[in-house]
Each structure stands twice: as C-alpha cells, then as structure tokens.
Amino acid sequence: MTSRWTNATGAALLALGLTGPMTGCAALNPTAPSLYTLTPGAVADAGLPRVNWQLLVEPPAASAGIDTPRIAVTRSATALDYFAGVSWADRAPGMVQGLIVQSFEDSRRIVSVGRDSAGLRSDFVLKTELRDFQAEFADDGATVPDRVRVRLSAKLVAMPSRTIEAGDTFDAMVPVRGSDFTDVIAAFNEALGQVQAALVDWTLRSGNAVFRTGASRSG
C-alpha cells in the first residue's frame, strides 16, 4: 500500500510551541495504514562477551514532544510537528523500551533481561533518555523529509548501590530513501536499530568490566 505526500492544513498537523502549524509539511492520504511499529536492532559483533549478570531496562525519559504515540517531524531545531493520521502503536518511550529488551534477548549473550516493571532483582539497571526521535527536513523547500534522527543517552547503574558505572550517548541519522511514508518508517527502523545495536554492545562490555571487579552484586 502506498501513500502520497500533500501539503498539510491546520487540522492535519499539530505544532508544539507555535501559534499555528508549520506550512509545507508533509501529510498523508486517508488510505495509509494508521499504526506503525519498529523492530529490534541486531547485534553484529560476534565477539561480544556472554555475561552472567541480570539487567533491568527502564522506559526512556523523554520530553513531552517525544513522549507520545504521534510520529514527529521537524523543519527546524525549535519547532516540532506530527504527521497527520498516523501514530506509533505505543508511546515512543514504551515502544523503544520493549525493543531494547528484545535486542538484548536476541543477542543471546545475557542470562536475564527485562523491563523494570517486572519487579525482579538485578545486578544493573539501564537508564536512558530519548533525546531525538523524529523525521527531519534538511531543505526548507522539500515536500518529503530528508532523514530520520534517533539519539539516546544511557547510564548503567549498579545495584543495589545505585551508583552510575558508565554513561554514553548513541546517535544515528539515516536518509529517507523514497517518497512514500513507508520509506520514513524504514528510516526510523534503521536509525533505531543502529542505536539499539550500539547500546547492547556498550552495555554488555561496560557491565562485564564492572561485574568482573566485584563492584556490582545483587542485594
């Protein structure tokens, strides 16, 4: 099923921090699917260590503009809009949390990983912040977004001491390779997949280095 791009009206896009919608943003025709989801990132490094510690993953913190099921799009660093008539299947932080957990599970290199809401004991908690999660127009005159950006900061917290043992930021920018909305979703999927794969790699290596020293133990 394909979708076409049209100019947005005031009813089609919502703007944050503005008195009205941005002009010239892309909207969708009513035949497009209304709900979208993404897939877990695949870990590429066969040399990743297998670890015997347990990890809980918190939902990413996010600004109000990202903490929503709506699919965000920007034309500038100071304005955030949404695509009309479509949304993620869950609020973005909840969707990303689930995909991070799946990425760890699919790596088959960790003894136990789960959402923090499971209430299980763990050796580490992974705290993250979703700082960018939007399609972007690099060219003001464009009718289709040029790229998708995903940026996630992470902190690895040892339990039960709750000390921050490591921190890093993971950033991916992927071009939109086509004029259909499915091409935008594909760019989101690729960008988030790159971030997830890097996050899993970093967490396993960082946690293993800490765990080997005896700095982290379950209480």
N, CA, C and O of each residue as an XYZ file, in Angstrom:
876
protein
N       0.849     -1.184      0.000
C       0.000      0.000      0.000
C       0.885      1.234      0.000
O       1.794      1.342      0.822
N       0.638      2.142     -0.887
C       1.475      3.320     -0.977
C       0.737      4.526     -0.456
O      -0.489      4.524     -0.346
N       1.492      5.555     -0.137
C       0.919      6.812      0.334
C       1.526      7.941     -0.460
O       2.633      7.805     -0.981
N       0.812      9.071     -0.564
C       1.366     10.201     -1.264
C       1.478     11.369     -0.294
O       0.813     11.392      0.742
N       2.308     12.322     -0.630
C       2.571     13.473      0.217
C       1.779     14.665     -0.296
O       1.758     14.940     -1.496
N       1.128     15.372      0.624
C       0.403     16.587      0.269
C       0.763     17.668      1.262
O       1.349     17.378      2.305
N       0.421     18.919      0.958
C       0.643     19.985      1.922
C      -0.324     19.837      3.083
O      -1.478     19.458      2.886
N       0.140     20.135      4.301
C      -0.674     19.965      5.491
C      -1.525     21.193      5.739
O      -1.108     22.314      5.449
N      -2.718     20.983      6.275
C      -3.571     22.079      6.709
C      -3.473     22.203      8.210
O      -2.797     21.407      8.861
N      -4.154     23.210      8.773
C      -4.112     23.399     10.217
C      -4.671     22.217     10.968
O      -4.241     21.945     12.089
N      -5.626     21.497     10.380
C      -6.190     20.332     11.058
C      -5.306     19.112     10.946
O      -5.479     18.150     11.694
N      -4.353     19.134     10.018
C      -3.563     17.936      9.756
C      -2.362     17.810     10.659
O      -1.974     16.690     10.992
N      -1.750     18.913     11.075
C      -0.538     18.858     11.873
C      -0.714     19.675     13.136
O      -1.360     20.723     13.122
N      -0.137     19.194     14.235
C      -0.130     19.933     15.478
C       1.275     20.438     15.723
O       2.237     19.696     15.527
N       1.416     21.686     16.148
C       2.732     22.261     16.408
C       2.907     22.476     17.893
O       1.961     22.859     18.581
N       4.108     22.235     18.398
C       4.429     22.498     19.790
C       5.170     23.813     19.883
O       6.137     24.042     19.157
N       4.719     24.677     20.776
C       5.408     25.937     20.988
C       5.149     26.947     19.904
O       5.858     27.950     19.834
N       4.151     26.728     19.039
C       3.834     27.648     17.963
C       2.362     28.018     18.036
O       1.566     27.289     18.629
N       1.992     29.154     17.434
C       0.595     29.549     17.405
C      -0.173     28.827     16.317
O      -1.402     28.792     16.362
N       0.508     28.252     15.346
C      -0.145     27.526     14.262
C       0.807     26.523     13.673
O       1.981     26.498     14.045
N       0.333     25.682     12.754
C       1.188     24.647     12.169
C       2.205     25.223     11.210
O       2.007     26.307     10.662
N       3.295     24.501     11.006
C       4.266     24.888     10.004
C       3.659     24.673      8.632
O       2.903     23.722      8.430
N       3.973     25.525      7.705
C       3.469     25.368      6.350
C       4.395     24.473      5.558
O       5.601     24.429      5.801
N       3.814     23.756      4.603
C       4.622     22.961      3.691
C       5.028     21.610      4.215
O       5.743     20.889      3.519
N       4.597     21.213      5.448
C       4.957     19.905      5.962
C       4.155     18.828      5.238
O       3.115     19.100      4.638
N       4.662     17.604      5.310
C       4.021     16.518      4.588
C       2.900     15.907      5.403
O       3.036     15.743      6.616
N       1.807     15.572      4.765
C       0.711     14.850      5.387
C       0.409     13.618      4.550
O       1.020     13.405      3.503
N      -0.534     12.806      5.014
C      -0.799     11.531      4.353
C      -2.207     11.473      3.821
O      -3.101     12.148      4.331
N      -2.407     10.673      2.804
C      -3.784     10.466      2.361
C      -4.467      9.453      3.270
O      -3.782      8.716      3.979
N      -5.801      9.395      3.271
C      -6.516      8.540      4.227
C      -6.325      7.050      3.993
O      -6.734      6.253      4.837
N      -5.722      6.641      2.887
C      -5.566      5.217      2.609
C      -4.347      4.610      3.290
O      -4.179      3.391      3.275
N      -3.494      5.438      3.887
C      -2.287      4.915      4.519
C      -2.629      4.158      5.797
O      -3.626      4.480      6.442
N      -1.819      3.144      6.190
C      -2.019      2.500      7.492
C      -1.926      3.543      8.601
O      -1.204      4.531      8.468
N      -2.657      3.325      9.695
C      -2.688      4.331     10.747
C      -1.731      4.041     11.894
O      -1.359      4.965     12.616
N      -1.316      2.785     12.089
C      -0.438      2.415     13.195
C       0.841      1.775     12.666
O       0.817      0.967     11.737
N       1.947      2.153     13.277
C       3.251      1.621     12.872
C       4.036      1.194     14.100
O       3.856      1.742     15.187
N       4.904      0.217     13.918
C       5.830     -0.188     14.961
C       7.185     -0.465     14.313
O       7.303     -0.473     13.088
N       8.200     -0.689     15.137
C       9.557     -0.920     14.649
C      10.052     -2.263     15.139
O       9.354     -2.949     15.886
N      11.256     -2.648     14.724
C      11.795     -3.957     15.070
C      13.076     -3.806     15.887
O      13.729     -2.765     15.823
N      13.443     -4.839     16.657
C      14.657     -4.750     17.468
C      15.916     -4.665     16.609
O      15.951     -5.188     15.495
N      16.948     -4.001     17.131
C      18.220     -3.918     16.435
C      19.007     -5.210     16.583
O      18.965     -5.855     17.630
N      19.714     -5.579     15.544
C      20.508     -6.815     15.563
C      21.953     -6.509     15.929
O      22.564     -5.598     15.370
N      22.492     -7.271     16.863
C      23.889     -7.117     17.272
C      24.776     -7.812     16.252
O      24.601     -8.997     15.971
N      25.731     -7.071     15.700
C      26.541     -7.603     14.605
C      27.856     -8.224     15.073
O      28.418     -9.070     14.377
N      28.350     -7.819     16.236
C      29.683     -8.236     16.681
C      29.624     -9.625     17.313
O      29.093     -9.798     18.410
N      30.173    -10.603     16.612
C      30.183    -11.969     17.140
C      31.113    -12.112     18.335
O      31.050    -13.114     19.046
N      31.975    -11.127     18.568
C      32.916    -11.195     19.671
C      32.392    -10.640     20.978
O      33.147    -10.539     21.945
N      31.116    -10.276     21.034
C      30.559     -9.749     22.270
C      30.625    -10.794     23.379
O      30.410    -11.978     23.120
N      30.919    -10.376     24.616
C      31.003    -11.351     25.707
C      29.635    -11.890     26.087
O      28.623    -11.202     25.954
N      29.617    -13.134     26.563
C      28.417    -13.686     27.193
C      28.515    -13.376     28.682
O      29.535    -13.653     29.313
N      27.459    -12.806     29.240
C      27.523    -12.322     30.624
C      26.552    -13.105     31.495
O      25.524    -13.588     31.020
N      26.889    -13.222     32.774
C      26.033    -13.986     33.685
C      25.377    -13.096     34.736
O      24.988    -13.566     35.805
N      25.259    -11.807     34.422
C      24.551    -10.896     35.326
C      23.185    -10.538     34.740
O      22.886    -10.810     33.577
N      22.368     -9.915     35.596
C      20.987     -9.625     35.224
C      20.787     -8.117     35.051
O      21.405     -7.307     35.742
N      19.905     -7.764     34.109
C      19.707     -6.367     33.748
C      18.219     -6.039     33.692
O      17.426     -6.809     33.150
N      17.846     -4.892     34.256
C      16.504     -4.340     34.078
C      16.606     -3.066     33.250
O      17.527     -2.270     33.435
N      15.669     -2.877     32.347
C      15.668     -1.735     31.441
C      14.490     -0.823     31.787
O      13.333     -1.237     31.712
N      14.791      0.408     32.163
C      13.740      1.379     32.447
C      13.211      1.981     31.140
O      13.926      2.002     30.138
N      11.965      2.470     31.141
C      11.500      3.188     29.948
C      12.308      4.463     29.770
O      12.593      5.133     30.763
N      12.687      4.826     28.563
C      13.465      6.045     28.373
C      12.693      7.280     28.847
O      11.490      7.403     28.618
N      13.405      8.184     29.507
C      12.845      9.503     29.759
C      12.767     10.237     28.420
O      13.558      9.971     27.516
N      11.817     11.154     28.296
C      11.670     11.891     27.044
C      10.892     13.165     27.308
O      10.102     13.240     28.249
N      11.123     14.166     26.469
C      10.350     15.393     26.551
C       8.904     15.117     26.153
O       8.600     14.084     25.557
N       8.015     16.052     26.490
C       6.598     15.875     26.173
C       6.368     15.727     24.671
O       5.443     15.031     24.252
N       7.198     16.372     23.863
C       7.032     16.287     22.419
C       7.336     14.918     21.857
O       6.834     14.570     20.788
N       8.159     14.117     22.555
C       8.521     12.775     22.107
C       7.718     11.714     22.855
O       7.470     10.635     22.318
N       7.310     12.012     24.088
C       6.582     11.054     24.916
C       5.117     11.010     24.477
O       4.230     11.454     25.205
N       4.878     10.482     23.303
C       3.572     10.458     22.674
C       3.556      9.370     21.614
O       4.617      8.989     21.119
N       2.376      8.854     21.246
C       2.338      7.916     20.121
C       2.502      8.604     18.772
O       2.760      7.925     17.778
N       2.364      9.919     18.699
C       2.440     10.612     17.413
C       3.846     10.545     16.828
O       4.833     10.520     17.564
N       3.928     10.519     15.515
C       5.205     10.392     14.807
C       5.692     11.793     14.462
O       5.060     12.510     13.686
N       6.813     12.170     15.042
C       7.273     13.559     14.998
C       8.036     13.874     13.720
O       8.686     13.010     13.132
N       7.940     15.148     13.300
C       8.665     15.656     12.137
C       9.039     17.102     12.410
O       8.256     17.842     13.006
N      10.233     17.516     11.978
C      10.696     18.877     12.228
C      11.237     19.508     10.949
O      11.761     18.831     10.065
N      11.089     20.841     10.886
C      11.752     21.637      9.851
C      12.859     22.507     10.435
O      13.672     23.053      9.690
N      12.899     22.640     11.742
C      13.935     23.434     12.389
C      14.181     22.870     13.776
O      13.435     22.014     14.250
N      15.237     23.357     14.426
C      15.595     22.854     15.754
C      14.639     23.340     16.832
O      14.691     22.853     17.962
N      13.772     24.283     16.510
C      12.918     24.887     17.533
C      11.434     24.610     17.332
O      10.613     25.151     18.073
N      11.069     23.796     16.367
C       9.654     23.515     16.115
C       9.460     22.029     15.859
O      10.227     21.406     15.124
N       8.422     21.468     16.475
C       8.146     20.042     16.343
C       6.691     19.856     15.936
O       5.790     20.377     16.593
N       6.456     19.117     14.858
C       5.113     18.818     14.380
C       4.939     17.309     14.315
O       5.848     16.551     14.655
N       3.752     16.880     13.871
C       3.464     15.451     13.760
C       2.814     15.160     12.420
O       2.102     15.997     11.866
N       3.070     13.950     11.901
C       2.400     13.510     10.690
C       0.920     13.290     10.976
O       0.546     12.823     12.051
N       0.094     13.630     10.007
C      -1.355     13.507     10.178
C      -1.817     12.070      9.985
O      -1.315     11.363      9.111
N      -2.773     11.640     10.802
C      -3.479     10.394     10.577
C      -2.715      9.123     10.857
O      -3.204      8.035     10.553
N      -1.507      9.229     11.437
C      -0.703      8.039     11.722
C      -0.103      8.175     13.120
O       0.028      9.279     13.647
N       0.254      7.051     13.703
C       0.914      7.087     15.017
C       1.671      5.785     15.221
O       1.484      4.814     14.489
N       2.537      5.789     16.240
C       3.168      4.554     16.689
C       2.124      3.705     17.395
O       1.109      4.231     17.850
N       2.352      2.417     17.492
C       1.419      1.516     18.167
C       1.447      1.705     19.680
O       0.564      1.206     20.376
N       2.450      2.419     20.201
C       2.588      2.702     21.628
C       3.236      4.078     21.748
O       3.731      4.612     20.755
N       3.243      4.656     22.932
C       4.012      5.884     23.136
C       5.475      5.573     22.821
O       5.952      4.479     23.124
N       6.179      6.509     22.227
C       7.533      6.236     21.749
C       8.446      5.642     22.826
O       9.127      4.657     22.541
N       8.500      6.194     24.065
C       9.398      5.601     25.070
C       9.050      4.155     25.404
O       9.947      3.329     25.572
N       7.749      3.835     25.503
C       7.353      2.460     25.795
C       7.724      1.517     24.669
O       8.177      0.399     24.915
N       7.535      1.959     23.433
C       7.918      1.148     22.287
C       9.425      0.901     22.274
O       9.872     -0.225     22.059
N      10.205      1.958     22.506
C      11.667      1.831     22.482
C      12.147      0.933     23.622
O      13.055      0.126     23.426
N      11.556      1.061     24.803
C      11.937      0.188     25.919
C      11.758     -1.285     25.550
O      12.656     -2.098     25.770
N      10.605     -1.622     24.993
C      10.359     -3.011     24.610
C      11.334     -3.507     23.564
O      11.767     -4.659     23.613
N      11.688     -2.646     22.611
C      12.622     -3.036     21.558
C      14.041     -3.212     22.097
O      14.780     -4.083     21.638
N      14.421     -2.377     23.082
C      15.735     -2.549     23.710
C      15.810     -3.905     24.404
O      16.796     -4.628     24.257
N      14.767     -4.250     25.161
C      14.743     -5.554     25.836
C      14.857     -6.679     24.808
O      15.620     -7.624     25.007
N      14.107     -6.583     23.716
C      14.179     -7.618     22.678
C      15.563     -7.716     22.059
O      16.031     -8.810     21.743
N      16.221     -6.568     21.883
C      17.565     -6.580     21.308
C      18.531     -7.342     22.206
O      19.356     -8.115     21.718
N      18.432     -7.125     23.524
C      19.274     -7.885     24.455
C      18.945     -9.366     24.403
O      19.846    -10.205     24.375
N      17.655     -9.695     24.390
C      17.256    -11.103     24.333
C      17.755    -11.759     23.050
O      18.263    -12.880     23.077
N      17.610    -11.063     21.933
C      18.010    -11.634     20.652
C      19.524    -11.811     20.535
O      19.999    -12.631     19.749
N      20.278    -11.037     21.321
C      21.745    -11.190     21.296
C      22.178    -12.531     21.879
O      23.246    -13.040     21.541
N      21.354    -13.105     22.751
C      21.635    -14.391     23.410
C      22.960    -14.363     24.183
O      23.661    -15.369     24.293
N      23.274    -13.189     24.708
C      24.542    -13.057     25.425
C      24.365    -12.609     26.879
O      25.341    -12.277     27.552
N      23.117    -12.599     27.362
C      22.867    -12.169     28.730
C      21.932    -13.174     29.395
O      20.995    -13.674     28.772
N      22.197    -13.459     30.657
C      21.436    -14.502     31.336
C      20.003    -14.076     31.597
O      19.098    -14.909     31.550
N      19.775    -12.784     31.874
C      18.427    -12.332     32.182
C      18.302    -10.840     31.913
O      19.157    -10.055     32.324
N      17.231    -10.448     31.219
C      16.953     -9.044     30.956
C      15.443     -8.856     30.927
O      14.715     -9.731     30.458
N      14.971     -7.716     31.429
C      13.537     -7.471     31.422
C      13.237     -6.017     31.706
O      14.131     -5.232     32.024
N      11.962     -5.665     31.588
C      11.521     -4.322     31.924
C      11.603     -4.125     33.433
O      11.450     -5.077     34.199
N      11.845     -2.892     33.856
C      11.942     -2.613     35.286
C      10.625     -2.867     35.998
O      10.624     -3.122     37.203
N       9.504     -2.806     35.289
C       8.196     -3.018     35.898
C       7.984     -4.456     36.346
O       7.029     -4.743     37.069
N       8.868     -5.370     35.924
C       8.734     -6.770     36.322
C       9.019     -6.967     37.804
O       8.631     -7.985     38.377
N       9.699     -5.996     38.441
C       9.972     -6.066     39.867
C      10.997     -7.113     40.261
O      11.030     -7.536     41.416
N      11.831     -7.537     39.329
C      12.834     -8.552     39.611
C      14.116     -7.931     40.160
O      14.395     -6.753     39.939
N      14.879     -8.733     40.870
C      16.193     -8.279     41.328
C      17.144     -8.265     40.135
O      17.025     -9.077     39.217
N      18.085     -7.331     40.166
C      19.029     -7.247     39.046
C      20.382     -6.783     39.547
O      20.508     -6.240     40.645
N      21.389     -7.007     38.719
C      22.733     -6.515     39.012
C      22.915     -5.097     38.492
O      23.678     -4.313     39.056
N      22.198     -4.768     37.395
C      22.280     -3.430     36.802
C      20.892     -2.976     36.372
O      20.009     -3.781     36.076
N      20.737     -1.662     36.349
C      19.569     -1.031     35.742
C      20.080     -0.128     34.628
O      21.021      0.640     34.826
N      19.457     -0.222     33.459
C      19.826      0.635     32.335
C      18.833      1.795     32.261
O      17.649      1.605     31.982
N      19.345      3.002     32.518
C      18.536      4.216     32.445
C      18.879      4.941     31.148
O      20.054      5.122     30.828
N      17.859      5.356     30.404
C      18.108      6.029     29.137
C      17.231      7.270     29.008
O      16.244      7.434     29.726
N      17.613      8.129     28.084
C      16.818      9.302     27.727
C      16.749      9.394     26.206
O      17.778      9.435     25.531
N      15.542      9.425     25.678
C      15.326      9.536     24.235
C      15.317     11.021     23.880
O      14.321     11.709     24.104
N      16.416     11.509     23.330
C      16.573     12.946     23.106
C      16.128     13.391     21.710
O      15.685     14.525     21.528
N      16.245     12.507     20.740
C      15.761     12.798     19.389
C      15.078     11.552     18.859
O      15.585     10.439     19.000
N      13.909     11.758     18.240
C      13.183     10.641     17.646
C      12.196     11.222     16.645
O      10.985     11.220     16.865
N      12.750     11.724     15.528
C      11.909     12.447     14.578
C      12.476     12.363     13.161
O      13.670     12.149     12.952
N      11.560     12.543     12.189
C      11.963     12.788     10.812
C      12.314     14.258     10.679
O      11.773     15.096     11.401
N      13.223     14.580      9.755
C      13.699     15.955      9.638
C      13.734     16.393      8.174
O      14.047     15.612      7.275
N      13.401     17.671      7.966
C      13.577     18.316      6.675
C      14.898     19.080      6.704
O      15.033     20.042      7.461
N      15.864     18.674      5.903
C      17.112     19.428      5.804
C      16.941     20.625      4.879
O      17.634     21.633      5.021
N      16.013     20.510      3.929
C      15.754     21.556      2.944
C      14.365     22.123      3.178
O      13.377     21.389      3.139
N      14.284     23.429      3.422
C      13.003     24.074      3.713
C      11.989     23.907      2.592
O      10.784     23.903      2.842
N      12.464     23.771      1.368
C      11.546     23.666      0.251
C      11.122     22.248     -0.067
O      10.334     22.037     -0.988
N      11.625     21.269      0.672
C      11.320     19.867      0.379
C       9.882     19.524      0.763
O       9.327     20.117      1.689
N       9.291     18.587      0.068
C       7.947     18.118      0.392
C       7.972     16.772      1.107
O       6.944     16.313      1.605
N       9.130     16.143      1.160
C       9.310     14.866      1.834
C      10.484     15.006      2.797
O      11.490     15.609      2.423
N      10.406     14.473      4.034
C      11.551     14.541      4.952
C      12.799     13.913      4.332
O      12.722     12.920      3.609
N      13.945     14.516      4.632
C      15.206     14.028      4.073
C      15.835     12.908      4.895
O      16.572     12.077      4.364
N      15.535     12.892      6.205
C      16.281     11.982      7.082
C      15.489     11.742      8.363
O      14.518     12.438      8.658
N      15.932     10.739      9.112
C      15.402     10.450     10.442
C      16.567     10.447     11.414
O      17.633      9.903     11.125
N      16.351     11.066     12.578
C      17.389     11.094     13.606
C      16.871     10.452     14.885
O      15.761     10.737     15.334
N      17.699      9.573     15.468
C      17.434      8.961     16.764
C      18.673      9.173     17.633
O      19.788      8.830     17.239
N      18.463      9.740     18.813
C      19.574      9.969     19.743
C      19.136      9.529     21.134
O      18.094      9.954     21.633
N      19.948      8.670     21.756
C      19.622      8.081     23.048
C      20.837      8.177     23.959
O      21.921      7.721     23.595
N      20.667      8.761     25.130
C      21.736      8.756     26.126
C      21.464      7.641     27.126
O      20.309      7.311     27.398
N      22.526      7.061     27.672
C      22.365      5.901     28.554
C      23.291      5.994     29.761
O      24.405      6.514     29.687
N      22.787      5.471     30.874
C      23.589      5.324     32.092
C      23.374      3.920     32.629
O      22.241      3.450     32.733
N      24.470      3.256     32.968
C      24.419      1.917     33.546
C      24.595      2.040     35.052
O      25.639      2.486     35.529
N      23.578      1.646     35.791
C      23.542      1.843     37.247
C      23.692      0.495     37.937
O      22.920     -0.429     37.681
N      24.688      0.385     38.813
C      24.922     -0.856     39.554
C      23.948     -0.950     40.721
O      23.651      0.049     41.375
N      23.461     -2.138     40.971
C      22.564     -2.419     42.074
C      23.255     -3.349     43.068
O      24.065     -4.180     42.658
N      22.956     -3.233     44.375
C      21.971     -2.333     44.980
C      22.527     -0.969     45.382
O      21.830     -0.177     46.016
N      23.775     -0.692     45.017
C      24.399      0.565     45.453
C      23.830      1.781     44.725
O      23.936      2.903     45.219
N      23.223      1.564     43.547
C      22.659      2.627     42.694
C      23.731      3.651     42.276
O      23.463      4.850     42.186
N      24.921      3.159     42.030
C      25.995      4.022     41.538
C      26.044      3.949     40.009
O      25.858      2.883     39.422
N      26.293      5.087     39.381
C      26.420      5.127     37.926
C      27.814      4.642     37.551
O      28.813      5.269     37.905
N      27.879      3.531     36.838
C      29.159      2.923     36.489
C      29.652      3.325     35.104
O      30.853      3.266     34.837
N      28.754      3.730     34.226
C      29.159      4.099     32.866
C      28.047      4.928     32.228
O      26.879      4.813     32.599
N      28.425      5.755     31.276
C      27.452      6.563     30.559
C      27.945      6.871     29.153
O      29.147      7.007     28.926
N      27.012      6.982     28.209
C      27.375      7.297     26.834
C      26.122      7.758     26.091
O      25.008      7.623     26.597
N      26.312      8.303     24.886
C      25.209      8.736     24.040
C      25.358      8.084     22.669
O      26.462      7.993     22.131
N      24.241      7.634     22.111
C      24.229      6.923     20.839
C      23.323      7.683     19.874
O      22.182      8.014     20.199
N      23.852      7.949     18.690
C      23.180      8.845     17.746
C      23.242      8.223     16.353
O      24.294      7.750     15.922
N      22.117      8.228     15.659
C      22.090      7.733     14.278
C      21.224      8.660     13.440
O      20.160      9.097     13.878
N      21.690      8.958     12.226
C      20.928      9.750     11.273
C      20.903      8.981      9.957
O      21.953      8.678      9.390
N      19.708      8.667      9.474
C      19.537      7.808      8.300
C      18.723      8.557      7.254
O      17.698      9.148      7.592
N      19.150      8.548      5.994
C      18.369      9.227      4.949
C      17.068      8.497      4.655
O      16.983      7.275      4.780
N      16.055      9.264      4.262
C      14.788      8.685      3.794
C      14.958      8.380      2.313
O      15.145      9.292      1.507
N      14.896      7.116      1.956
C      15.217      6.680      0.593
C      13.938      6.427     -0.207
O      13.670      5.298     -0.618
N      13.173      7.456     -0.419
C      11.953      7.302     -1.191
C      10.927      8.351     -0.824
O      11.154      9.161      0.076
N       9.799      8.343     -1.514
C       8.786      9.374     -1.326
C       7.520      8.868     -0.669
O       6.574      9.638     -0.505
N       7.467      7.590     -0.284
C       6.320      7.045      0.428
C       6.543      7.142      1.935
O       7.680      7.204      2.404
N       5.450      7.152      2.679
C       5.597      7.210      4.138
C       6.264      5.954      4.678
O       6.942      6.005      5.705
N       6.080      4.837      4.004
C       6.770      3.620      4.431
C       8.289      3.791      4.382
O       9.008      3.120      5.122
N       8.782      4.679      3.523
C      10.223      4.962      3.474
C      10.668      5.721      4.717
O      11.786      5.529      5.197
N       9.804      6.576      5.237
C      10.104      7.273      6.501
C      10.167      6.260      7.643
O      11.083      6.304      8.465
N       9.200      5.353      7.696
C       9.200      4.330      8.741
C      10.437      3.441      8.628
O      11.027      3.070      9.643
N      10.827      3.103      7.418
C      12.032      2.287      7.215
C      13.276      3.012      7.741
O      14.167      2.383      8.311
N      13.336      4.342      7.550
C      14.464      5.116      8.061
C      14.446      5.148      9.583
O      15.501      5.046     10.209
N      13.264      5.290     10.195
C      13.153      5.189     11.657
C      13.667      3.843     12.128
O      14.421      3.765     13.099
N      13.261      2.782     11.443
C      13.643      1.434     11.854
C      15.153      1.234     11.778
O      15.756      0.637     12.670
N      15.759      1.740     10.699
C      17.208      1.596     10.541
C      17.965      2.423     11.582
O      18.940      1.947     12.164
N      17.519      3.661     11.817
C      18.210      4.526     12.774
C      18.111      3.965     14.187
O      19.111      3.898     14.902
N      16.903      3.559     14.590
C      16.749      2.996     15.929
C      17.508      1.682     16.047
O      18.075      1.390     17.100
N      17.527      0.884     14.982
C      18.274     -0.371     15.008
C      19.755     -0.150     15.238
O      20.382     -0.894     15.992
N      20.325      0.867     14.597
C      21.739      1.187     14.809
C      21.997      1.588     16.253
O      22.982      1.162     16.857
N      21.108      2.409     16.805
C      21.266      2.861     18.189
C      21.138      1.687     19.155
O      21.929      1.560     20.090
N      20.153      0.837     18.934
C      19.964     -0.315     19.818
C      21.169     -1.250     19.781
O      21.629     -1.709     20.827
N      21.681     -1.535     18.592
C      22.825     -2.433     18.480
C      24.036     -1.875     19.219
O      24.735     -2.606     19.920
N      24.281     -0.571     19.056
C      25.406      0.059     19.758
C      25.183      0.052     21.262
O      26.124     -0.146     22.030
N      23.935      0.268     21.687
C      23.609      0.277     23.114
C      23.830     -1.099     23.746
O      24.396     -1.200     24.835
N      23.387     -2.148     23.069
C      23.581     -3.502     23.585
C      25.067     -3.821     23.699
O      25.509     -4.348     24.720
N      25.827     -3.513     22.681
C      27.279     -3.745     22.683
C      27.929     -3.033     23.863
O      28.678     -3.639     24.629
N      27.637     -1.743     24.002
C      28.234     -0.930     25.075
C      27.840     -1.438     26.456
O      28.681     -1.516     27.352
N      26.572     -1.782     26.635
C      26.090     -2.230     27.941
C      26.743     -3.538     28.351
O      27.186     -3.679     29.491
N      26.807     -4.488     27.441
C      27.400     -5.783     27.779
C      28.880     -5.644     28.134
O      29.354     -6.250     29.095
N      29.603     -4.844     27.355
C      31.034     -4.680     27.631
C      31.261     -3.887     28.921
O      32.111     -4.248     29.734
N      30.496     -2.807     29.103
C      30.668     -1.973     30.295
C      30.260     -2.735     31.552
O      30.970     -2.713     32.557
N      29.116     -3.406     31.492
C      28.655     -4.160     32.651
C      29.586     -5.292     33.007
O      29.816     -5.560     34.186
N      30.123     -5.958     32.009
C      31.031     -7.068     32.284
C      32.314     -6.582     32.950
O      32.840     -7.238     33.850
N      32.814     -5.433     32.506
C      34.026     -4.883     33.123
C      33.790     -4.559     34.593
O      34.654     -4.808     35.434
N      32.628     -4.007     34.899
C      32.294     -3.678     36.289
C      32.058     -4.943     37.099
O      32.546     -5.071     38.222
N      31.309     -5.875     36.525
C      30.935     -7.076     37.260
C      32.153     -7.919     37.614
O      32.204     -8.520     38.687
N      33.125     -7.965     36.722
C      34.338     -8.755     36.982
C      35.126     -8.207     38.170
O      35.824     -8.959     38.851
N      35.018     -6.904     38.422
C      35.749     -6.319     39.538
C      35.029     -6.515     40.870
O      35.579     -6.214     41.929
N      33.796     -7.020     40.811
C      33.043     -7.223     42.050
C      32.343     -5.967     42.526
O      31.843     -5.930     43.651
N      32.296     -4.909     41.674
C      31.668     -3.661     42.089
C      30.161     -3.758     42.114
O      29.497     -2.962     42.778
N      29.603     -4.739     41.388
C      28.144     -4.888     41.330
C      27.751     -6.274     41.811
O      28.255     -7.287     41.326
N      26.840     -6.294     42.775
C      26.297     -7.548     43.281
C      24.814     -7.375     43.598
O      24.391     -6.308     44.044
N      24.046     -8.398     43.372
C      22.623     -8.330     43.745
C      22.517     -8.295     45.255
O      23.273     -8.948     45.975
N      21.528     -7.490     45.721
C      21.343     -7.395     47.162
C      20.438     -8.482     47.674
O      20.173     -8.550     48.874
